[in-house]
Amino acid sequence: MISVLCCIQARAGSNRLPGKVLKEICGKSIIRHIIERIKYCKNIDKIVLATSKNKENDALEAVARDQNISFFRGSEDDVLSRFIAVIDKFNPRHIVRICADSPLIDPQEIDKIVSHHINTGADYSFNHIPRMNNNYPDGIGAEIFKSNILSELNHKSLSSEEKEHINLFIWNNLEQYKVETLKAPEEIAYSELKFEVNTEKDFLFINKIFENIYKGDVFYTKDIIHYLKRVHKIK
């Protein structure tokens, strides 16, 4: 049985920035950067790219094949059903969710939240967003669920929004779940920073970070903060 499976949630379509996950930074698509960075994680046993059956996502399947990772294609809007299908196929105890708009995910921070999640016996843990006073930047960590929690959600009468945003029911019913996070290390505790690609402006910002830091291998959030302090004078 797989202990920890990482599921990358991705689709080529996007209202604000069409085709963003296939846009290239330093000669590689955003989705490829994400996959390569996850491969540096020590606490993840398997990586699966989960996309929809829409024709435009054929390119994402091709990237998964090229990167030698598994993939699954299901519903465009019912994201929960995609995750349930992945759980049914691979039977992991825990499932890490990565959204494909976060090319600066930090494998060290992902490993930390996975360890914390397992050690505390949490139902759901996160450090991908600044919430519950964790002071994390937006878009460098991950969220992790016990697989049986997602299976239980699948049997509830959920709204279409709750099926698309699979953590929403948990956030709206925190009293029913054991939810954990971590305090961001002081050197990266900049909760005002966002490292997600939703607009062309976001893309240009993250592209500039890669151009100045990326040397072909992994770099970390502390390297990004050092660059931003030096060049953009953040405090």
C-alpha positions in Angstrom: 0.0 0.0 0.0 1.3 3.5 -0.9 1.6 5.7 2.1 1.7 9.2 0.5 0.6 9.9 -3.0 0.9 13.4 -4.5 -1.9 14.3 -6.9 -1.2 17.3 -9.2 -4.5 18.9 -10.1 -4.1 20.4 -13.6 -6.0 21.5 -16.7 -4.9 23.4 -19.7 -8.0 25.7 -19.7 -8.0 28.8 -17.6 -10.3 31.8 -17.7 -7.9 34.5 -16.6 -4.7 33.1 -18.3 -5.5 30.4 -20.9 -3.0 27.6 -21.2 -1.0 28.9 -18.2 0.2 25.5 -17.0 1.9 25.0 -20.4 3.5 28.4 -20.6 7.3 28.1 -20.5 9.7 29.5 -18.0 13.4 29.1 -18.7 12.6 26.6 -21.5 10.3 24.4 -19.5 6.5 24.4 -19.0 5.1 25.4 -15.6 3.7 21.9 -15.2 7.1 20.4 -15.9 8.7 22.6 -13.3 6.1 21.5 -10.7 6.7 17.9 -11.4 10.5 18.2 -11.2 10.3 20.1 -7.9 7.9 17.4 -6.4 10.5 14.8 -7.4 12.8 16.3 -4.8 10.4 15.5 -2.0 11.5 12.7 0.3 8.1 12.0 1.9 6.1 11.3 -1.3 5.9 7.8 -2.6 4.2 8.4 -5.9 3.2 11.3 -8.2 0.0 11.3 -10.3 -1.2 14.1 -12.6 -5.0 14.3 -12.5 -6.6 16.2 -15.4 -9.8 16.1 -17.3 -10.8 14.2 -20.5 -11.1 17.5 -22.5 -9.0 17.3 -25.7 -7.0 20.4 -24.7 -5.5 18.4 -21.8 -3.8 15.9 -24.2 -0.7 18.0 -23.8 -0.7 17.5 -20.1 -0.9 13.7 -20.5 2.1 14.0 -22.9 4.1 15.8 -20.2 3.2 13.2 -17.6 4.4 10.4 -20.0 7.6 12.3 -20.7 8.3 12.8 -17.0 7.5 9.1 -16.3 4.7 9.8 -13.8 1.2 8.3 -13.7 -1.8 10.3 -14.9 -5.6 10.1 -14.6 -8.2 11.8 -16.8 -11.7 12.4 -15.5 -14.3 15.2 -15.0 -13.4 18.8 -15.8 -15.4 20.3 -13.0 -16.0 17.5 -10.5 -12.4 17.5 -9.1 -13.3 15.4 -6.1 -14.3 12.6 -8.5 -10.9 12.7 -10.0 -9.2 12.4 -6.6 -11.6 9.5 -5.7 -10.6 7.7 -8.9 -6.9 8.1 -8.1 -7.5 6.8 -4.5 -9.5 3.8 -5.9 -6.7 3.0 -8.3 -3.6 3.4 -6.1 -5.0 3.0 -2.6 -2.8 5.5 -0.7 -3.2 6.2 3.0 -2.7 10.0 2.4 -3.0 12.2 -0.6 -1.1 15.4 -1.2 -2.9 18.0 -3.4 -0.8 20.3 -5.5 -2.5 22.8 -7.8 -0.7 23.4 -11.2 -0.6 27.2 -10.8 2.2 27.0 -8.2 5.5 26.6 -9.9 7.5 27.6 -6.8 6.3 24.9 -4.5 9.1 24.0 -2.0 9.9 20.3 -1.6 11.3 21.0 1.9 8.1 22.6 3.1 6.0 19.9 1.5 8.0 17.3 3.3 7.5 19.2 6.6 3.7 19.3 6.3 3.6 15.6 5.3 5.6 14.6 8.3 3.5 16.9 10.6 0.3 15.5 9.2 1.2 11.9 9.7 2.8 12.5 13.2 -0.3 14.4 14.5 -2.9 12.0 13.0 -4.6 14.9 11.3 -7.5 14.6 8.9 -6.3 17.5 6.8 -3.1 19.6 7.0 -1.8 22.5 4.9 0.9 25.1 4.5 0.1 26.2 0.9 -1.8 29.3 2.0 -1.4 31.9 4.9 -4.1 30.8 7.3 -4.5 30.0 11.0 -1.6 32.4 11.6 1.0 30.2 10.0 2.6 33.1 8.1 3.4 31.1 5.0 3.6 32.8 1.6 0.8 31.7 -0.8 1.9 28.9 -3.2 5.0 27.3 -1.8 3.6 24.4 0.3 0.8 21.8 -0.1 -2.2 20.3 1.5 -2.6 16.7 2.5 -5.7 14.7 3.3 -6.3 11.3 4.9 -7.6 9.4 1.9 -10.6 8.1 3.8 -11.6 11.7 4.5 -11.9 12.4 0.8 -13.8 9.1 0.4 -16.2 10.2 3.1 -16.7 13.6 1.4 -17.6 11.8 -1.8 -20.7 10.3 0.0 -22.0 13.6 1.2 -24.5 15.8 -0.6 -22.0 18.4 -1.8 -22.5 21.5 -3.9 -20.9 21.8 -7.3 -18.5 24.3 -5.7 -17.5 21.8 -3.0 -16.8 19.2 -5.6 -14.6 21.5 -7.6 -12.8 22.9 -4.5 -12.3 19.7 -2.5 -11.1 21.4 0.7 -14.1 23.7 0.9 -16.4 21.5 2.9 -13.6 20.9 5.5 -13.0 24.7 5.8 -16.7 25.3 6.2 -17.0 22.5 8.9 -13.8 22.8 10.9 -15.4 21.4 14.0 -15.8 18.1 12.3 -12.1 17.6 11.5 -8.6 17.6 12.9 -6.9 20.3 10.9 -3.2 21.0 11.3 -0.7 23.5 10.0 2.9 24.7 10.8 4.4 28.0 11.6 6.5 29.2 8.7 10.3 29.4 9.5 11.1 33.0 10.3 13.3 33.4 7.2 10.4 32.7 4.9 7.5 34.1 7.0 6.1 36.6 4.5 2.4 35.9 4.4 1.8 38.9 2.1 3.7 37.2 -0.8 1.8 35.2 -3.5 3.6 32.8 -5.8 0.7 31.5 -7.8 0.2 32.1 -11.5 -3.4 33.5 -12.2 -2.7 36.5 -14.4 -0.1 37.6 -16.9 1.4 39.9 -14.2 1.8 36.8 -11.9 3.5 34.9 -14.7 6.0 37.7 -15.4 6.8 38.0 -11.7 7.5 34.3 -11.3 9.3 34.2 -14.6 11.7 36.9 -13.3 12.4 34.9 -10.2 13.3 31.8 -12.2 15.5 33.8 -14.6 17.5 35.1 -11.6 17.7 32.0 -9.5 17.1 28.8 -11.5 20.3 27.0 -12.5 18.7 23.8 -13.7 18.2 22.2 -10.3 16.0 22.8 -7.3 16.0 26.1 -5.3 14.0 26.9 -2.2 11.8 29.6 -0.7 14.7 31.0 1.3 16.6 31.6 -2.0 13.5 33.5 -3.4 13.2 35.6 -0.3 16.9 36.4 -0.4 16.5 37.5 -4.1 13.4 39.6 -3.3 15.2 41.3 -0.4 18.2 42.1 -2.5 16.5 43.2 -5.7 13.0 44.4 -4.7 13.9 45.6 -1.2 11.1 43.7 0.6 11.4 43.9 4.4 
